[in-house]
Amino acid sequence: MQPVTARPTPVPSAEEAHADGASPYANVTRRLLILFALVAGLVAACGLTYSIAWQSGIDSLRLNAAGRVDRTTSSLKSTLERYESLPYLLAEHPIVQDVLVDSSPANVERANLYLEDLNRHARATVTCIIPLDGYCVAASNWHGPGSFIGAGYQFRPYFVDAVKGGVGRFFGIGTISRAPGYYISQPVRRDGKIVGVAVVKLDLEWFQGADASEPLVVTDDHGVIFPSSVPAWKYHTIRPLSGQVADSIYQARQYAQQPIAPLPVTIERKLDGDAQIVRVGGGRYAPRYLASRRGMGEPDWHLITMAPVSPVDADARNATIVTGFGYMSLVLLAFYWRMRRARARSDAQPRAAAKGVCGAEPARC
């Protein structure tokens, strides 16, 4: 039996020793790069998901809001146009003309009864007749405690416009009733000469019944909010008033001479279709709305609908969370598969080495 000769253990070279010493640092750097890439991928996937989901939600919200503002604008215009000719019909009636020429008790009584009957059938708020001196001589509410008879309206723009031969249109708070309303007026003529003014008042407070979670407001030609589904917003402006405009509003007693303060509105983003994303109120948590605006034409009003953006934000956040969980699940699955492969290779190496030794030196097996 031959003695077994021990084989000398190979001594690694300096280059191999240096490479082995650098190997742990290289592994750490490689793992950090992988971690950075995975985190960057997570941020990119979540950011892209949020952006796409939010934009899709805003587009859908904008289309719905555009449909709502168009429907509401059409309804409001239809209401106003339905009464547009009523002052003209009043001005052409002989009873109205007679009371302006001769305000005898008999003529006044006939005019009051006629206006009361007409107002009831037309479903207007109040109709009244005003001579050139500006003091109401007959009204549909003649027998009530808030009768317009005897009240002076010389300072009201709808009276001034009609006396000059035009059509008067005006929204304001009543000086007698203290109730807001829309006034339409026409000049009354007898033998081609203006002898007075016929006025119809309409109640637009049906806006109070609108859903307050999706505010609905109308602004006049100065940007003052008058009807609003949010009572706290009424008689505020969407932009600051100049001194001259504020003085004219005060002199006309349009809003009962109360101070008109700007509504704290911040425009965050402008969208297509005359829409904007706005924040109403101060502070970081003030509600955000998608505001859609439509012009009325005549009168020079603008109707604005407000759709809350918070549901869109919530949907985008939920989609982002789902994307994040999905991304992390895929990463963990990839790591699990890689570890399984590494373990399989690790288990296979000793068996392969053992087979190699047995093949080269059967006596050692």
CORUR-V999126 format. One record per residue. N is the residue number from 0. PHI is phi as a letter, one per 30 degrees, with the letter a starting at -180 (NA if undefined). PSI is psi in radians with two decimals (NA if undefined). BURIAL is 1 if it has 9 or more other C-alpha atoms within 8 Angstrom, else 0. Layout:
BEGIN
n=N phi=PHI psi=PSI burial=BURIAL
n=N phi=PHI psi=PSI burial=BURIAL
END
This chain:
BEGIN
n=0 phi=NA psi=2.21 burial=0
n=1 phi=d psi=2.44 burial=0
n=2 phi=d psi=2.50 burial=0
n=3 phi=d psi=2.14 burial=0
n=4 phi=d psi=2.15 burial=0
n=5 phi=d psi=2.32 burial=0
n=6 phi=d psi=2.38 burial=0
n=7 phi=d psi=2.45 burial=0
n=8 phi=d psi=2.18 burial=0
n=9 phi=d psi=2.44 burial=0
n=10 phi=c psi=2.16 burial=0
n=11 phi=d psi=2.57 burial=0
n=12 phi=d psi=3.00 burial=0
n=13 phi=d psi=-0.64 burial=0
n=14 phi=d psi=-0.70 burial=0
n=15 phi=d psi=-0.68 burial=0
n=16 phi=d psi=-0.70 burial=1
n=17 phi=d psi=-0.69 burial=0
n=18 phi=d psi=-0.71 burial=0
n=19 phi=d psi=-0.63 burial=0
n=20 phi=d psi=-0.56 burial=0
n=21 phi=d psi=-0.27 burial=0
n=22 phi=e psi=-0.81 burial=0
n=23 phi=d psi=-0.71 burial=0
n=24 phi=d psi=-0.68 burial=0
n=25 phi=d psi=-0.67 burial=0
n=26 phi=d psi=-0.73 burial=0
n=27 phi=d psi=-0.79 burial=0
n=28 phi=d psi=-0.74 burial=0
n=29 phi=d psi=-0.72 burial=0
n=30 phi=d psi=-0.63 burial=0
n=31 phi=d psi=-0.70 burial=0
n=32 phi=d psi=-0.72 burial=0
n=33 phi=d psi=-0.77 burial=0
n=34 phi=d psi=-0.76 burial=0
n=35 phi=d psi=-0.74 burial=0
n=36 phi=d psi=-0.69 burial=0
n=37 phi=d psi=-0.74 burial=0
n=38 phi=d psi=-0.75 burial=0
n=39 phi=d psi=-0.70 burial=0
n=40 phi=d psi=-0.69 burial=0
n=41 phi=d psi=-0.80 burial=1
n=42 phi=d psi=-0.75 burial=0
n=43 phi=d psi=-0.76 burial=0
n=44 phi=d psi=-0.77 burial=1
n=45 phi=d psi=-0.74 burial=1
n=46 phi=d psi=-0.75 burial=1
n=47 phi=d psi=-0.73 burial=0
n=48 phi=d psi=-0.81 burial=1
n=49 phi=d psi=-0.77 burial=1
n=50 phi=d psi=-0.80 burial=1
n=51 phi=d psi=-0.79 burial=0
n=52 phi=d psi=-0.72 burial=1
n=53 phi=d psi=-0.78 burial=1
n=54 phi=d psi=-0.69 burial=0
n=55 phi=d psi=-0.74 burial=0
n=56 phi=d psi=-0.70 burial=1
n=57 phi=d psi=-0.70 burial=1
n=58 phi=d psi=-0.76 burial=0
n=59 phi=d psi=-0.73 burial=0
n=60 phi=d psi=-0.69 burial=1
n=61 phi=d psi=-0.70 burial=1
n=62 phi=d psi=-0.76 burial=0
n=63 phi=d psi=-0.72 burial=0
n=64 phi=d psi=-0.67 burial=1
n=65 phi=d psi=-0.72 burial=1
n=66 phi=d psi=-0.70 burial=0
n=67 phi=d psi=-0.78 burial=1
n=68 phi=d psi=-0.59 burial=1
n=69 phi=d psi=-0.75 burial=1
n=70 phi=d psi=-0.76 burial=0
n=71 phi=d psi=-0.70 burial=0
n=72 phi=d psi=-0.76 burial=1
n=73 phi=d psi=-0.71 burial=0
n=74 phi=d psi=-0.74 burial=0
n=75 phi=d psi=-0.75 burial=0
n=76 phi=d psi=-0.68 burial=1
n=77 phi=d psi=-0.70 burial=0
n=78 phi=d psi=-0.79 burial=0
n=79 phi=d psi=-0.71 burial=0
n=80 phi=d psi=-0.49 burial=0
n=81 phi=d psi=-0.51 burial=0
n=82 phi=c psi=0.02 burial=0
n=83 phi=d psi=-0.63 burial=0
n=84 phi=d psi=-0.15 burial=0
n=85 phi=d psi=-0.78 burial=0
n=86 phi=d psi=-0.59 burial=1
n=87 phi=d psi=-0.74 burial=1
n=88 phi=d psi=-0.66 burial=0
n=89 phi=d psi=-0.79 burial=1
n=90 phi=d psi=-0.43 burial=1
n=91 phi=d psi=-0.16 burial=1
n=92 phi=d psi=2.39 burial=0
n=93 phi=d psi=-0.62 burial=0
n=94 phi=d psi=-0.72 burial=1
n=95 phi=d psi=-0.77 burial=1
n=96 phi=d psi=-0.66 burial=1
n=97 phi=d psi=-0.73 burial=1
n=98 phi=d psi=-0.44 burial=1
n=99 phi=d psi=-0.52 burial=1
n=100 phi=d psi=-0.71 burial=0
n=101 phi=b psi=1.79 burial=0
n=102 phi=d psi=0.89 burial=1
n=103 phi=d psi=2.76 burial=0
n=104 phi=e psi=-0.65 burial=0
n=105 phi=d psi=-0.77 burial=0
n=106 phi=d psi=-0.67 burial=1
n=107 phi=d psi=-0.74 burial=1
n=108 phi=d psi=-0.79 burial=0
n=109 phi=e psi=-0.73 burial=1
n=110 phi=d psi=-0.74 burial=1
n=111 phi=d psi=-0.80 burial=1
n=112 phi=d psi=-0.71 burial=1
n=113 phi=d psi=-0.81 burial=1
n=114 phi=d psi=-0.67 burial=1
n=115 phi=d psi=-0.79 burial=1
n=116 phi=d psi=-0.79 burial=1
n=117 phi=d psi=-0.75 burial=0
n=118 phi=d psi=-0.64 burial=1
n=119 phi=d psi=-0.73 burial=0
n=120 phi=d psi=-0.58 burial=0
n=121 phi=d psi=-0.26 burial=0
n=122 phi=i psi=0.66 burial=0
n=123 phi=d psi=2.99 burial=1
n=124 phi=d psi=-0.95 burial=1
n=125 phi=b psi=2.52 burial=1
n=126 phi=b psi=2.49 burial=1
n=127 phi=a psi=2.84 burial=1
n=128 phi=b psi=2.29 burial=1
n=129 phi=b psi=2.12 burial=1
n=130 phi=d psi=3.13 burial=1
n=131 phi=d psi=-0.34 burial=1
n=132 phi=d psi=-0.14 burial=0
n=133 phi=j psi=0.01 burial=1
n=134 phi=c psi=2.19 burial=1
n=135 phi=d psi=2.32 burial=1
n=136 phi=c psi=-0.43 burial=1
n=137 phi=a psi=2.56 burial=1
n=138 phi=a psi=2.70 burial=1
n=139 phi=d psi=-0.40 burial=1
n=140 phi=c psi=0.59 burial=1
n=141 phi=e psi=-0.53 burial=1
n=142 phi=c psi=0.03 burial=0
n=143 phi=c psi=2.93 burial=0
n=144 phi=d psi=-0.42 burial=0
n=145 phi=c psi=0.65 burial=0
n=146 phi=d psi=2.48 burial=1
n=147 phi=d psi=-0.20 burial=1
n=148 phi=d psi=2.25 burial=1
n=149 phi=j psi=-0.21 burial=0
n=150 phi=d psi=2.56 burial=0
n=151 phi=c psi=2.37 burial=0
n=152 phi=b psi=0.47 burial=1
n=153 phi=d psi=-0.48 burial=1
n=154 phi=d psi=-0.14 burial=0
n=155 phi=d psi=2.31 burial=1
n=156 phi=e psi=-0.61 burial=1
n=157 phi=d psi=-0.53 burial=1
n=158 phi=d psi=-0.78 burial=1
n=159 phi=d psi=-0.76 burial=1
n=160 phi=d psi=-0.73 burial=1
n=161 phi=d psi=-0.66 burial=1
n=162 phi=d psi=-0.54 burial=1
n=163 phi=d psi=0.00 burial=0
n=164 phi=j psi=0.07 burial=1
n=165 phi=c psi=-3.07 burial=1
n=166 phi=c psi=2.23 burial=1
n=167 phi=c psi=2.34 burial=1
n=168 phi=b psi=2.26 burial=1
n=169 phi=a psi=2.41 burial=1
n=170 phi=c psi=2.32 burial=1
n=171 phi=a psi=3.00 burial=1
n=172 phi=d psi=2.32 burial=1
n=173 phi=d psi=2.43 burial=1
n=174 phi=d psi=-0.43 burial=0
n=175 phi=c psi=-0.95 burial=0
n=176 phi=d psi=-0.37 burial=0
n=177 phi=i psi=0.32 burial=0
n=178 phi=c psi=2.33 burial=0
n=179 phi=d psi=2.64 burial=1
n=180 phi=a psi=2.91 burial=1
n=181 phi=c psi=2.20 burial=1
n=182 phi=c psi=2.30 burial=1
n=183 phi=b psi=2.32 burial=1
n=184 phi=b psi=2.69 burial=1
n=185 phi=b psi=2.55 burial=1
n=186 phi=d psi=2.48 burial=1
n=187 phi=c psi=2.20 burial=1
n=188 phi=c psi=2.50 burial=1
n=189 phi=b psi=2.08 burial=0
n=190 phi=h psi=0.68 burial=0
n=191 phi=i psi=0.03 burial=0
n=192 phi=c psi=2.40 burial=0
n=193 phi=d psi=2.16 burial=1
n=194 phi=c psi=-0.12 burial=1
n=195 phi=l psi=-2.89 burial=1
n=196 phi=b psi=2.38 burial=1
n=197 phi=c psi=2.29 burial=1
n=198 phi=b psi=2.42 burial=1
n=199 phi=b psi=2.28 burial=1
n=200 phi=c psi=2.33 burial=1
n=201 phi=c psi=2.54 burial=1
n=202 phi=c psi=2.14 burial=1
n=203 phi=c psi=0.34 burial=1
n=204 phi=d psi=0.14 burial=1
n=205 phi=d psi=-0.26 burial=0
n=206 phi=d psi=-0.42 burial=1
n=207 phi=d psi=-0.45 burial=1
n=208 phi=d psi=-0.07 burial=0
n=209 phi=d psi=2.80 burial=1
n=210 phi=d psi=2.07 burial=0
n=211 phi=d psi=-0.35 burial=0
n=212 phi=d psi=-0.37 burial=0
n=213 phi=b psi=1.44 burial=1
n=214 phi=e psi=2.59 burial=1
n=215 phi=b psi=2.15 burial=1
n=216 phi=b psi=2.76 burial=1
n=217 phi=b psi=2.36 burial=1
n=218 phi=c psi=2.55 burial=1
n=219 phi=d psi=-2.98 burial=1
n=220 phi=d psi=-0.22 burial=0
n=221 phi=c psi=-0.01 burial=0
n=222 phi=i psi=0.28 burial=1
n=223 phi=d psi=2.28 burial=1
n=224 phi=d psi=2.16 burial=1
n=225 phi=c psi=-1.21 burial=1
n=226 phi=d psi=2.45 burial=1
n=227 phi=a psi=2.43 burial=1
n=228 phi=d psi=-0.18 burial=1
n=229 phi=c psi=1.82 burial=1
n=230 phi=e psi=-0.59 burial=0
n=231 phi=d psi=-0.30 burial=0
n=232 phi=d psi=-0.24 burial=1
n=233 phi=d psi=2.48 burial=1
n=234 phi=i psi=0.60 burial=1
n=235 phi=c psi=2.88 burial=1
n=236 phi=c psi=2.67 burial=1
n=237 phi=d psi=-0.12 burial=1
n=238 phi=a psi=2.67 burial=0
n=239 phi=d psi=2.51 burial=0
n=240 phi=c psi=2.51 burial=0
n=241 phi=d psi=2.83 burial=0
n=242 phi=d psi=-0.68 burial=0
n=243 phi=d psi=-0.76 burial=0
n=244 phi=d psi=-0.77 burial=1
n=245 phi=d psi=-0.65 burial=1
n=246 phi=d psi=-0.67 burial=0
n=247 phi=d psi=-0.65 burial=0
n=248 phi=d psi=-0.70 burial=1
n=249 phi=d psi=-0.76 burial=1
n=250 phi=d psi=-0.60 burial=1
n=251 phi=d psi=-0.05 burial=1
n=252 phi=h psi=0.66 burial=1
n=253 phi=d psi=-0.73 burial=1
n=254 phi=b psi=0.77 burial=1
n=255 phi=h psi=0.54 burial=1
n=256 phi=h psi=0.50 burial=1
n=257 phi=d psi=2.68 burial=0
n=258 phi=d psi=2.40 burial=0
n=259 phi=c psi=1.88 burial=1
n=260 phi=c psi=2.58 burial=0
n=261 phi=d psi=2.45 burial=1
n=262 phi=d psi=2.30 burial=1
n=263 phi=d psi=1.56 burial=0
n=264 phi=c psi=2.28 burial=1
n=265 phi=c psi=2.17 burial=0
n=266 phi=d psi=2.06 burial=1
n=267 phi=c psi=-0.56 burial=0
n=268 phi=a psi=2.44 burial=0
n=269 phi=c psi=2.39 burial=1
n=270 phi=c psi=3.04 burial=0
n=271 phi=d psi=2.81 burial=0
n=272 phi=i psi=0.54 burial=0
n=273 phi=h psi=0.72 burial=1
n=274 phi=c psi=2.67 burial=1
n=275 phi=b psi=2.66 burial=1
n=276 phi=c psi=2.10 burial=1
n=277 phi=b psi=2.71 burial=1
n=278 phi=c psi=2.17 burial=1
n=279 phi=c psi=2.05 burial=1
n=280 phi=j psi=3.00 burial=1
n=281 phi=c psi=2.81 burial=0
n=282 phi=j psi=2.84 burial=0
n=283 phi=d psi=-0.54 burial=0
n=284 phi=c psi=0.30 burial=0
n=285 phi=d psi=2.49 burial=1
n=286 phi=d psi=2.53 burial=1
n=287 phi=c psi=2.48 burial=1
n=288 phi=b psi=2.69 burial=1
n=289 phi=c psi=1.94 burial=1
n=290 phi=c psi=2.19 burial=1
n=291 phi=c psi=2.30 burial=1
n=292 phi=b psi=2.46 burial=1
n=293 phi=b psi=2.41 burial=1
n=294 phi=d psi=2.53 burial=0
n=295 phi=d psi=-0.39 burial=1
n=296 phi=i psi=-1.55 burial=0
n=297 phi=b psi=1.96 burial=0
n=298 phi=d psi=2.93 burial=0
n=299 phi=d psi=1.23 burial=1
n=300 phi=c psi=2.87 burial=1
n=301 phi=b psi=2.31 burial=1
n=302 phi=c psi=2.30 burial=1
n=303 phi=b psi=2.21 burial=1
n=304 phi=c psi=2.52 burial=1
n=305 phi=b psi=2.03 burial=1
n=306 phi=c psi=2.18 burial=1
n=307 phi=d psi=2.43 burial=1
n=308 phi=d psi=-0.23 burial=1
n=309 phi=e psi=-0.68 burial=0
n=310 phi=d psi=-0.63 burial=0
n=311 phi=d psi=-0.75 burial=1
n=312 phi=d psi=-0.74 burial=1
n=313 phi=d psi=-0.74 burial=0
n=314 phi=d psi=-0.70 burial=1
n=315 phi=d psi=-0.70 burial=1
n=316 phi=d psi=-0.75 burial=1
n=317 phi=d psi=-0.74 burial=0
n=318 phi=d psi=-0.65 burial=1
n=319 phi=d psi=-0.71 burial=1
n=320 phi=d psi=-0.75 burial=1
n=321 phi=d psi=-0.73 burial=0
n=322 phi=d psi=-0.73 burial=1
n=323 phi=d psi=-0.78 burial=1
n=324 phi=d psi=-0.71 burial=0
n=325 phi=d psi=-0.74 burial=0
n=326 phi=d psi=-0.82 burial=1
n=327 phi=d psi=-0.63 burial=1
n=328 phi=d psi=-0.74 burial=0
n=329 phi=d psi=-0.70 burial=0
n=330 phi=d psi=-0.79 burial=0
n=331 phi=d psi=-0.67 burial=0
n=332 phi=d psi=-0.69 burial=0
n=333 phi=d psi=-0.71 burial=0
n=334 phi=d psi=-0.72 burial=0
n=335 phi=d psi=-0.76 burial=0
n=336 phi=d psi=-0.68 burial=0
n=337 phi=d psi=-0.68 burial=0
n=338 phi=d psi=-0.67 burial=0
n=339 phi=d psi=-0.72 burial=0
n=340 phi=d psi=-0.73 burial=0
n=341 phi=d psi=-0.70 burial=0
n=342 phi=d psi=-0.67 burial=0
n=343 phi=d psi=-0.74 burial=0
n=344 phi=d psi=-0.68 burial=0
n=345 phi=d psi=-0.67 burial=0
n=346 phi=d psi=-0.51 burial=0
n=347 phi=d psi=-0.47 burial=0
n=348 phi=d psi=-0.83 burial=0
n=349 phi=d psi=-0.67 burial=0
n=350 phi=d psi=-0.69 burial=0
n=351 phi=d psi=-0.68 burial=0
n=352 phi=d psi=-0.70 burial=0
n=353 phi=d psi=-0.72 burial=0
n=354 phi=d psi=-0.65 burial=0
n=355 phi=d psi=-0.70 burial=0
n=356 phi=d psi=-0.74 burial=1
n=357 phi=d psi=-0.58 burial=1
n=358 phi=d psi=-0.61 burial=0
n=359 phi=d psi=-0.64 burial=0
n=360 phi=b psi=1.46 burial=0
n=361 phi=e psi=-0.50 burial=0
n=362 phi=d psi=-0.39 burial=0
n=363 phi=d psi=-0.16 burial=0
n=364 phi=c psi=NA burial=0
END
